[in-house]
């Protein structure tokens, strides 16, 4: 998280050589669409930690909401949307063994059939969503690739930047 140097400029906690930057860091613009007041509040609270993709995605809130065109980035915090998307592709909630901390799953993934999930440990939906919620993650995904084929692409955006 950026802090202010005595000069008033941003100092990054992750920077090199003390992290001093002579130029204040500016959060990317919010171009996201289909935001509810709750989404707007979440983005306002976490904007500096969210990815550019999350800040320009179409946010969806139910499994009946869809992309406007193939390849569009979508974002959600809705358990129903996430579970529907994963199960529609045969995905099961999973984690990377050895990454757990604070009695919760660490790195969250989905085990998709035929995609080499041997290194993953399947977990139940309640544990997956507990970790998702506690870490205030955003599910960024595609329904279809730009060419129209079904997409399994997703990433978990973490405003705290802990490995999701």
Secondary structure, DSSP 8 states (H G I E B T S, - for coil): --EE-TTS-EE-TT-STT-B-SS---------BS--HHHHHHHHHHGGGS-HHHHHSEE--STT---SSTT--EEE--HHHHHHHHHHTT-EEEEETT--BTTB--SEEEE-TTS-GGGEEE--HHHHHHHHHHTTEEEEE-SB-TTS-B---EEEEETT----
